[in-house]
């Protein structure tokens, strides 16, 4: 589909050299657009029906309600666990879809061939289909990523065409029939006539509400021996909950109006968890409700792990904290540490390591230049807060300084300069040489509008190693500059800049149009690593020109992989760039980056800036993959909380933090 959509972009160029009637050309283009749209709709319908079939085959749920659309033939079904499935009976057409059934022993069968992927059971998966650039059906059997798509083959071992006629009509004869019969929704497969059904029981609800903290990909993580309270929704005659061995679970009485009940859950102590028989490896927390003869089940998985109440206590006991990549933090190396337990704590250069208690909301007011400064949120269970009103200042003339921010939430919106006359950037590098290492890890930053995180303008100042990992950067929408590192017109050389597993996002629906990870078109960088990051509604337009996520004069080496670049809510009529480097990048790796842009323009995300036909890319670098389907459709997309989880198709892309 990607190449089909790209074809729409090059058609005007082709037609420009052919003399023909303008109306005919417009008609041809519209026809092609309609064809692409129909193909995409066909794929969506097939995938929706496939997911519905797996739910029907698996059972364990009932139907609360359903809505039928006579015009589209589509059933939207709300299940007892609060989720929805969509299934469509479809109509005859000229398009060819793969035949799909489930074997007697619960495996998917595609075009008569039994597949290794289960359709039923706890280890079941839902295959995902697409149509490639040549118009052939492809399938990802596990539904877990674009790299796993393979051609669907017919009985002769040949790839299956999605259509045999350019004027396709949308078709989805997946089910022979879909009907409500004897209190059940009953579907009959087109291929083998097998029927599946779910009972319609309006008075049966069985739902474990997704926990707000510690829950990811269907798994709830709880500290050893720690209690947690969950919300469930139950309605029926009887209800019960079962937990894995070692866990205790007590279900309270539901509210008669809301059907909500509290489920008190306690994880096993570390000793009992470690001594548990290896054969007992179940992780399922299961809720069951019945109404009459009908039963519904909902479940999540639970895992116990160690939760650190006090990193400071471990440090004082002589343990080494390996919290950030490439840096071991211990008393032998960094000396005595301080525990920060008041909002107006006074920092001095007598100590290098400070542990900030989560009970405080620290107002950073220090004006000292620190040669080394390590700030750590003290509890692994939650981030500690800093609301600075002064800059964090670092300076180390020996070039081996260390700055670390770990497990913190920093709001930079009230940082003021020394005389208090204006707001300014957070981190000031005031030394007259290259500062050694700056690390932001497991830190959430609410960023000051119009300011960088750090600004370093003198030619003799730089950072040798900058690491930003497992962080969230929240920006206001608008055309103001929002840069991580800005060096202005400095000609300094920077070492390695590493950005891994971060989310950079506009914190409301809209566009932050002037975004950069690095801004300095006169400076040089040795190496840039950009891996598994998610960029949400961030353009790279500096007033009236296109720059780039990385904007420099020279870059020796770049490694960029598994990132998601997304732009939809808000628009700037410019191409958005990742690398704008004055001179071509010497070498690099560019693997599996996806770009989605659907903001009402014909502009795109591009990996490399080019001018006068000369690109800044290295030889053989390739481009990013431009996708036309929203990678967060069916996943999670919440700018208010900074939660962006791609759907199953794009699992493995972007950041994994929530």
ROKOL-892096 format. One record per residue (C-alpha): residue in three letters; y negated, x, z. Coordinates in steps of 0.02 Angstrom, whole numbers, plus 50000, padded with zeros to 5 digits. Layout:
% residues N
ALAYXZ
...
This chain:
% residues 658
UNK500005000050000
UNK498875014650035
UNK498935020249853
UNK498695002449791
UNK497115000949895
UNK496535018149834
UNK496795011949657
UNK495434999149688
UNK494235013349721
UNK494585023049560
UNK494645008049443
UNK492735007849420
UNK492805026049365
UNK494145022449237
UNK493275007049172
UNK491635016649156
UNK492315026149006
UNK493005010848920
UNK491914999048819
UNK492354981148862
UNK491644964748920
UNK490924965149097
UNK491624948049141
UNK493364953449086
UNK493244969049192
UNK492714959149344
UNK494144947149315
UNK495384961649303
UNK494764969249465
UNK494804952549556
UNK496564949749493
UNK497134966449560
UNK496284963249727
UNK497184946549738
UNK498834954949700
UNK498584967949836
UNK498074954349959
UNK499634944149917
UNK500764959249940
UNK499984963050109
UNK500164944950163
UNK501984945150108
UNK502344960450213
UNK501484952650364
UNK502504936750349
UNK504134946350335
UNK503764956850488
UNK503224941550589
UNK504834932550545
UNK505874947950584
UNK505124948950759
UNK505414930250784
UNK507234932050730
UNK507544945850858
UNK506814934950997
UNK507894920250942
UNK509464930850932
UNK509164939051100
UNK508914922551193
UNK508424922451376
UNK506834912751343
UNK506304894851316
UNK504854887251221
UNK503374880351318
UNK502474873551166
UNK502274875850979
UNK501014872050843
UNK501534868450664
UNK500344871150518
UNK500904859950374
UNK499804869050248
UNK500564886250280
UNK502264881050346
UNK501944892050498
UNK502574888950675
UNK501594897350815
UNK502734896850967
UNK502264900251148
UNK503734906451250
UNK504164904551434
UNK503554922351469
UNK501824918551398
UNK502094928451237
UNK501984921151062
UNK503024922650905
UNK502594916750731
UNK503864911050602
UNK503644903750430
UNK504914894350327
UNK504074899950167
UNK504114893649989
UNK504924899149828
UNK503994911949725
UNK504214926149604
UNK504214940049733
UNK505834948149790
UNK506114950749976
UNK507564960250056
UNK508964949750129
UNK509074951650317
UNK510394945150438
UNK511184950050603
UNK513014955350613
UNK514254947150731
UNK514144962050848
UNK512234961450853
UNK511634974250724
UNK510354971950586
UNK511054969450411
UNK509884973050263
UNK510434968650086
UNK512234967150147
UNK512264984350230
UNK512494985250419
UNK511164996350498
UNK511325007450652
UNK509914998050741
UNK510364984250865
UNK509554967150849
UNK510154961051018
UNK510224968551193
UNK509084979451300
UNK509104993551173
UNK508684982351025
UNK507264986450906
UNK506314976850774
UNK506284985250602
UNK504614985150512
UNK504404983350325
UNK503064988950204
UNK502794990650016
UNK502455008249953
UNK501245013749817
UNK502535010949678
UNK502844993149736
UNK504534996149820
UNK505094989349988
UNK505285001950129
UNK505894999750307
UNK505685008850473
UNK507275003650564
UNK506625007550739
UNK504855001350704
UNK504145016950787
UNK503085026050657
UNK502545028350476
UNK503545044550452
UNK505195035150473
UNK505005023150325
UNK506415024050198
UNK506745014550037
UNK507694998150048
UNK509174999249928
UNK510124985749833
UNK512014984649812
UNK511914998049675
UNK510995010049789
UNK509355007549695
UNK507625004949773
UNK507114986649782
UNK505514981349692
UNK504364969749788
UNK503894960549629
UNK504454959649450
UNK502884951449386
UNK501064956649404
UNK500544938649439
UNK501564937149599
UNK501474922249710
UNK501664924449896
UNK503454920749950
UNK504374921050114
UNK506044912350100
UNK506714921150252
UNK507344905250334
UNK508234891450241
UNK507554879050367
UNK506504878050524
UNK506564861750621
UNK506424853950792
UNK508074845450833
UNK508814838650995
UNK507494847051102
UNK507674864051020
UNK506814874050885
UNK508204877850763
UNK508124890450621
UNK509404893350486
UNK509464909850393
UNK509334909250204
UNK510614922950173
UNK512144917950275
UNK511724900750344
UNK511844906650525
UNK510804896550647
UNK509824901750801
UNK508924890750924
UNK507844890651080
UNK507654875451192
UNK505944867451210
UNK505624865251395
UNK503804861851434
UNK504064862751623
UNK504844880051624
UNK503774895751645
UNK504464913051681
UNK503204927051663
UNK502904943951746
UNK501044946951718
UNK500734964651655
UNK500124975051804
UNK498374982251785
UNK498814999451854
UNK500315010751828
UNK501025000151687
UNK501325007051514
UNK502515002851371
UNK503444990151479
UNK503705002351624
UNK502875001151795
UNK502745017651889
UNK502635016952080
UNK502555030952208
UNK504095034352313
UNK504135022352461
UNK502525014052405
UNK502224995052400
UNK501444986152253
UNK501004967852230
UNK501314959652062
UNK500784942651995
UNK502084931551914
UNK502024914151843
UNK503484902651880
UNK503794884351852
UNK505484875951862
UNK506844870051980
UNK507394887052047
UNK506804904952031
UNK507454921752083
UNK507044940152064
UNK508194955252059
UNK507694973552071
UNK508594990052040
UNK509594998252179
UNK508475005552314
UNK507004994052275
UNK506544978652378
UNK505754963352297
UNK505154947552384
UNK504474932752286
UNK503194921452369
UNK502914902952341
UNK501994898452180
UNK500324889352177
UNK500634871552122
UNK499104871352006
UNK499124888851930
UNK501014892251945
UNK500544909752005
UNK501554918352141
UNK501484935552221
UNK502954947252201
UNK502994960752336
UNK503894976252273
UNK504284992252369
UNK504925007952283
UNK506355017752362
UNK505985032752471
UNK506155049452383
UNK507745054052476
UNK508645037852433
UNK508065038652253
UNK508755056152233
UNK510425051652312
UNK510705036252206
UNK512335036352107
UNK512035042651932
UNK513035028151862
UNK511735015951928
UNK510345019751804
UNK509625002251783
UNK507735000751791
UNK507554982151759
UNK506524971051874
UNK507104953751821
UNK506334936651850
UNK507384921051816
UNK506874902751818
UNK507864887151775
UNK507424869251734
UNK508964858551724
UNK510254867651618
UNK508964878751535
UNK508624896351600
UNK507244908651556
UNK507164927051594
UNK505754939751595
UNK505894957951643
UNK504984974451654
UNK505614991651698
UNK505135000451859
UNK505165019051896
UNK504805028252059
UNK503925044952057
UNK503035056452177
UNK501215051752215
UNK500125065452287
UNK499055058852429
UNK498135075352451
UNK498055089852329
UNK497005098452462
UNK498455098152585
UNK499615105952457
UNK498325119352416
UNK498075123252600
UNK499965124652622
UNK499985138452491
UNK500685128552345
UNK500135131752166
UNK499355116852076
UNK499775116751890
UNK498645102151849
UNK497845107951687
UNK498575117351541
UNK498585136151557
UNK497815136951731
UNK498705139151898
UNK497615134552048
UNK498105141952216
UNK497315149352373
UNK497905166952332
UNK496855166952173
UNK495345156452221
UNK495255158052410
UNK494805144852537
UNK494385127352475
UNK493315113052540
UNK493735094652558
UNK492275083652503
UNK492255068152614
UNK490435062352613
UNK489335055352475
UNK487985068652496
UNK489085083752522
UNK488195100452502
UNK489015112552381
UNK488835131452395
UNK489465146752300
UNK490465151752455
UNK491905141552385
UNK492635140152210
UNK493775124952237
UNK493245107852300
UNK494405092952326
UNK493455076352319
UNK494135062152423
UNK494315045552327
UNK493435036252468
UNK491735044052423
UNK490545040852278
UNK489825058252268
UNK487995060352224
UNK487915077752147
UNK486215085052191
UNK486555103652189
UNK485395114952088
UNK486445130752111
UNK487155140751965
UNK489025142152000
UNK489975157251930
UNK491585147351963
UNK491755128952004
UNK493365118852015
UNK493185100352056
UNK494785090452089
UNK495015072152134
UNK496095073452290
UNK497365059352261
UNK498475057352109
UNK498465038452137
UNK496645036252086
UNK495145045552016
UNK493735051352129
UNK491965046452079
UNK490455057352049
UNK488765049752006
UNK487665065151982
UNK485775064851985
UNK485655083451946
UNK486505094451818
UNK488095104051854
UNK487545122051821
UNK488685136551781
UNK488285154851749
UNK489445169851745
UNK488795186151670
UNK490545193851672
UNK491135181251542
UNK492635175751646
UNK491935160451734
UNK492995144951770
UNK492375127051771
UNK493625112851798
UNK493425094051813
UNK495095085851854
UNK495555068051904
UNK493755062351912
UNK492655048151851
UNK490925054751811
UNK489455043451768
UNK488155054551683
UNK486875040751655
UNK485725046251797
UNK485695065151775
UNK483885071251786
UNK483085087951747
UNK482405098851888
UNK480715090451905
UNK481445072951888
UNK480365068651738
UNK481755064551614
UNK483615061651601
UNK484645075851531
UNK486395082151491
UNK487715085151626
UNK488375102851608
UNK487135117351593
UNK487795134551543
UNK486395145751606
UNK487205162851591
UNK486625175451461
UNK488365178251390
UNK489905168551343
UNK490565158351490
UNK492455160051507
UNK493355143351521
UNK492745125451536
UNK494045111851564
UNK493845093051575
UNK495555085551613
UNK496105068151667
UNK494255063751681
UNK493345047851629
UNK491545050351576
UNK490235036851558
UNK489035045751443
UNK487135045751449
UNK486415037751293
UNK485605050451177
UNK486265065951265
UNK487685078151240
UNK488915082451379
UNK488275100351368
UNK486855108451269
UNK486815127351244
UNK485405133151131
UNK485115152051160
UNK486005163551037
UNK486755174151177
UNK487605159451265
UNK489235151051220
UNK490925145651290
UNK492465156051252
UNK493745142351288
UNK493345123751300
UNK494775111851341
UNK494585092851344
UNK496235084051377
UNK496805067051439
UNK495015060951454
UNK494005045551407
UNK492225046451341
UNK491285029851341
UNK489705028351233
UNK488355015351205
UNK488205008151031
UNK486715013250924
UNK486045027450818
UNK485645039350961
UNK486535056150965
UNK488145056251064
UNK488875073751059
UNK490115082651171
UNK489485100351137
UNK487785103451057
UNK487125120851020
UNK485615116050915
UNK485145130250795
UNK486045143550897
UNK486945157050797
UNK488175160550938
UNK490045161850911
UNK491225150751008
UNK493055154451044
UNK494325140351050
UNK493885121851065
UNK495375111051109
UNK495335092051112
UNK497015084151154
UNK497535066551203
UNK495785059451228
UNK494945042951189
UNK493155043451123
UNK492485025951102
UNK491015014051089
UNK491135004051249
UNK490644987451169
UNK490974979651001
UNK489804989050886
UNK489545006550819
UNK489015023050894
UNK488445030250728
UNK487925048050775
UNK489455055750859
UNK490095073650861
UNK491305083850961
UNK490295099350914
UNK488555100750839
UNK487875117450780
UNK487655120550594
UNK487105138750619
UNK488495143650738
UNK490295149350717
UNK491935144350797
UNK493535154350800
UNK494755139750819
UNK494715120750838
UNK496225110550894
UNK496105091450881
UNK497765083250927
UNK498275065450973
UNK496515058751001
UNK495875041050971
UNK494135038650898
UNK493495020750907
UNK491945014650812
UNK491115031750804
UNK490165036550646
UNK489535053950600
UNK487815049650529
UNK486355060150591
UNK484835049450548
UNK485005049150357
UNK486355061950322
UNK488225063550346
UNK488765077450463
UNK490475078250544
UNK491475077150704
UNK491465096250696
UNK489825102650622
UNK489635121550608
UNK489265135650487
UNK490925144850503
UNK492645140050567
UNK494075152450557
UNK495535140950598
UNK495825122250623
UNK497325112550685
UNK497205093650675
UNK498655081550696
UNK499165064050751
UNK497385057250774
UNK496765039550743
UNK495035037250667
UNK494525018950677
UNK492915010250620
UNK492744991450609
UNK491474983950729
UNK489764989350664
UNK489344998850507
UNK488365013250433
UNK488375014650244
UNK488945032850241
UNK490615041550233
UNK491195047550404
UNK491775065750409
UNK492885075750526
UNK492425093350468
UNK490745097950397
UNK490765116850389
UNK489515126350281
UNK490815138850223
UNK492625134350185
UNK493805134850334
UNK494905150250322
UNK496575142450372
UNK497315127750462
UNK498575113750488
UNK498215095650442
UNK499665084050487
UNK499845065150503
UNK498075059450539
UNK497695041150502
UNK496025033150463
UNK495615014650464
UNK493915008450409
UNK493564990150377
UNK491714987650410
UNK491094978850254
UNK490674994550154
UNK491615004350023
UNK491375020150127
UNK492845029750200
UNK493405041750333
UNK493605059050255
UNK494355074650331
UNK493245087250240
UNK491445087050180
UNK491125092950003
UNK489515096749911
UNK489305101049728
UNK491175099449705
UNK491515112649840
UNK492505106849991
UNK492535115150162
UNK494425112850167
UNK495625127350165
UNK496825129050019
UNK498175115650021
UNK497405106750170
UNK497645089050103
UNK496735073550165
UNK497045061050303
UNK498065045350274
UNK496905030550243
UNK497755014650301
UNK497294996650262
UNK498164988050408
UNK497334988150578
UNK498335000350687
UNK497884990550844
UNK498424973450778
UNK499864969050893
UNK499414983151015
UNK497984983751140
UNK496134984751097
UNK494904982951241
UNK493224992251233
UNK492764985551405
UNK494144995751489
UNK494365009351358
UNK496135003651324
UNK496725006851146
UNK498605006551114
UNK499185006150932
UNK500554994450877
UNK502365000150853
UNK502045005750674
UNK500825018950733
UNK501655023750896
UNK501465042450920
UNK499725042550846
UNK498155043950949
UNK498025046051138
UNK499375039751256
UNK498225036751404
UNK497715018951455
